[in-house]
Amino acid sequence: MGLVGVVAGATIAMVGPYVVGRAEARERLGTLLLEQCSQLVALSEDYRNRIWEERNALSETAVADWDLPAYRLAQARLKILCTSEPVLASVTNLQQTGIALGREWRLSRTDGPAVETAWKAHRKALDDFTAHGSSLVLARLRGDRKASLPFTR
């Protein structure tokens, strides 16, 4: 009986830190995912606000002063952290519609129908990304093991 107790105690002592470490790693990854999704949404909203300022003649250099490197870094981190196909597809769509919006605005510098179409497409892409990212993050916070993050399968 004493030997069984020693073996059980040793097993718990060895497995316990492993289980706790895995749980902490999952929590850290979930937090990083939340931060990168939030960063991408915030930078995208800032981009839209800057285009709005220029469209309404409140600034001439707002878009040029936008923090593109921070956007690219958040996007890259998200692509590394996340394996969810819907989230990754929405990240790509957000990037493509952002490029199209910037191109239309910089080439025309007028508030025409092409800019308005690109403006609406970017809003839809941002809303889609926010919905997909939110679903994934909330699933992770609820402890859903099926939520697609690396090292959790």
N, C-alpha and C positions, 0 to 999 in steps of 0.2 A: 504494500500500500504506500509506503514511504517513497519507494522508487517511482511509482506512478505520479506521485505529487511532485517530485523533483523534475521528472520529464515534462509534465504539464507546465510547471512554473518556468522551466527553461524555454519551452516552446512559446509561451506567452511573452516572455522577455525578448525573444528574438523576433517574433512576428509582429508584436505590438508597434515598435518603432517603424517598421516597414509599412504597416497599414496607415498609421498616422501620417507618415511622410507622403504616401500616395494621395491621401485626402488633402493635405496641405498643398501639394503640387497642383492638384485639380483646382483647388480654390484660387491659387495664384494665377493659373492659366485663365480661369474664368474672369478674374479681375482684369487681367491684361486685355482680354478680348473686349470686355466692357469699355475699358479706357480707349482702345483703338477705334471701336465703333463710334464712341462719343466724339472722339477727335475728328474722325472723318465727317460726321454730321456737322459738327461745329465749323469746320473749315469750309465745307460745302455751303453752309448757310452764309458764312462770311463772304464767300465768293459771289453768291447771289446778291447779297447786300451791296457789294462793291459795284457790280454791274448795274444794279438799280440806281445807285448814286450817279454813275456816269450817264445812264439813260435819262435821268432827270436833271442833268447838267449841274449836279452838286459838286462834282469832282471830275478832273480830267485824267488823273493818274491812279485812281483807286484800284483798278484791276491790276495794273502793273506792279503795285505795291503789295499784292496778295502774297501770302506765304506758301508758295508752291512746294518748296522743299519739305515743309512740315506735312503737307498733304501727302506727298509721295512717301514719306517715311511712315505715316500712319497706315497708308494703303499697303505698303510692303509688309509691315508688321502683321496686319490683319490677314494677308495672304499666307503668311508663315504660320500663324496661330490657328487659323480656322480651316477645317476641311469640309465644311458644309457647302455643297454645290449651289443651293439657292443663294446663300450669302455671297459666295465668290462670284456668281453670275451677276448679282445685283451690284457688286463692287465694280465689275467690268463695265456694266451698263452705265453706272454713275460716272465713271471716268470718261467713257465715250460721249455721253451727252454733255458733260462739262466741257470737253474739247470742242464739240460742235457749237455749243453756246458761245464759248470764247471766240471761236473762228467767226461765227456770224456777227458778233458784236464788233470785233476788231476790224473786220473787212468792211462792214457797212457804216458803222458809227451813226446809224439812223435807227429809229425805233419802228422798223418795218415789220411786215408779216413773217419774214424768215427769222428775225430775232425773236419775235413773239412765239413762234412755233418751237424754236430751240429752248426758249425760256420755260415753256410748259413741259416739254419733254424732260428737261433737267429736273423740274419739280417732281414729276412723276417718278423718275429714277431715284431721286433722293427719298421720296416717301416709300418706295419699294425697298430700298436698302434699309431704311429705318425699321420698317416692319419685319424684314427678314432677320436683321441683326438683333432686334428686340426679342423676337421669338426664341432665337438661339440663346441669348444671354439669360432670359427668364427661365428657359428649360434647364440651363446649367445651374442656376440659382436654386431651382426646385430639386436638383439632384437627379435629373433625368439622364441616365447613363447613355441613352441613345443620341443625345445632343452631340453633334459632331465636333469634337476637339481632339487634338493629338494626344496620345498617351492615355486615353481613357477607355479604350476598347478592351 
